[in-house]
Amino acid sequence: MSSHTTAFEWGGKYQFSITGTGRHEDTLRIESAFQKSESSLTLALPTLCITYADLKFANAIGGVQENYPASAAYGPVYFDPAVEIVGEDEVERLTWIRGAHRVRIDREKTLIEWYPWRTLVIPRLRIERERGARAWLHVDDVPIEVDQPLVIKIKQLADGRHIGGIRMEKRHPKWRPPKPKNEYNLWVRVIDGESHQPLPEARVKVFHWCSNYATGYGTGRFAVADQRYTDGEGVAAFSGRPANEREAVVLDLPGWLATPRAFRPLPGQQARFHLLAWPLKKERFPYTWQTGDSLDRIAQIAGHDPADILKANRLPHATALRPRMAISLPCYMATYRLEPGDRFETLAKRFGFKDQVELAKVNGLLSVSDMSRGMEIKLPGWYFLYARRGDTLGSIEKMLGLPPGSARTVGQTYRPDPQWLYDGEVIAVHTPSGARPRPLLKRERT
């Protein structure tokens, strides 16, 4: 709406409470975002809630000024007729108040006047902690336009620390709040879980839920919507993302493990995530080359360069790979760090161990009590790989020639189907040659 709409004249009185903290110094700070009016703002306090530094007054009361409400007794004795202090310098000299041009103390109240474009600071408030005090903010008629409301912020500080406050706002009757954009902003920081240092140049992918996309297990799927590399502080920022839809954040960084995060953002939300990334140790597991295999495709799921596979098997080039050839496929050792909400019992069950006691035993620990959150937990018999676009647990098992139930998701996060995988997330596989404590349970939904 145009700012030339006829201004709306408004004036009124606003009441609020002030609490004494019992600290060395209580301070009131009042700021206004309205600077077009020549009218003064007036704050009314009970008699001598402020500190009054007049020497004659101090001598008359014995040098010690009482706090409110005891100070109410000064009114009829010392402030009838009222005492007026005019001029900013004089006001600050006698009361320590800054920004006011007039202070009037009468039998019942103290009035402090200042202009809206100045910041009023009242230090050394004298208010009892148990009783507190009521204050009144008076606003004379001021012109309020559609695009410029009257906003006054009242803050209370104790020994310089902000401890509370209120915001008074008055808008033009024709003002209407703008329609919120159906967007949100996303901020992701990737941190090395061991050193707690930021990880720069790490690829962060954002997935968006596509409800109309048909899949083999129903309608709807996550698809990569955006991706960024983290800066020197480990931060990847995404602005103007569509809100009110499921989204997910995935770290795609071979050699590292981080649990994906799925969420449903609200319009205007500033979504912030810290992804703890844990470095993984290199490992190898036996693989039989199959007809139709691609070196680039296998290297992607292993989280290594194609050259690493050739070097590990002493092969000169990719054409040396033949169907039914047994090779050693570079991958990563299966180790895990508990995330918030994880339990040792769930982890043991997920990876086929009898219970957490057996999980502790295979990690060389005497008892479950020796396992702690944040420690590295080895998962013998398992290997870590990386999901590619369009992969499911079943498709990975089929590609690697493994029986059903040999692949598992690693971190606990939302997924529309237990088979579905995020592109770039860490997955665990179990080979027939791996030492397994007992047969795997039927795959559970996650």
Secondary structure, DSSP 8 states (H G I E B T S, - for coil): --TTS--EEEEEEEEEEE----SS-EEEEEEES--S--S-EEEEEETT-S----HHHHHHTTT----BTGGGGHHHHHSSS-EEEESHHHHHHHH--BS-SEEEE-SSEEEEEE-TTS-EEE-S--B-TTT-EEEEEEEEEEEEBTTB-EEEEEEEEETTEEEEEEEEEE--TT-------SEEEEEEEEEETTT--B-TT-EEEEEEEEEEEEETTEEEEEEEEEEEE--TTSEEEEEEEE-SS-EEEEEE-TTEE---EEE---TT-EEEEEEEEEE--EEEEEEE--TT--HHHHHHHHTS-HHHHHHHTT-SSGGG--TT-EEEEEEEEEEE---TT--HHHHHHHTT-SSHHHHHHHTT-SSGGG--TTS-EEEEEEEEEE--TT-BHHHHHHHHT--TT-EEE-S----SSTTB--TT-EEEEE-TTS--SS--------
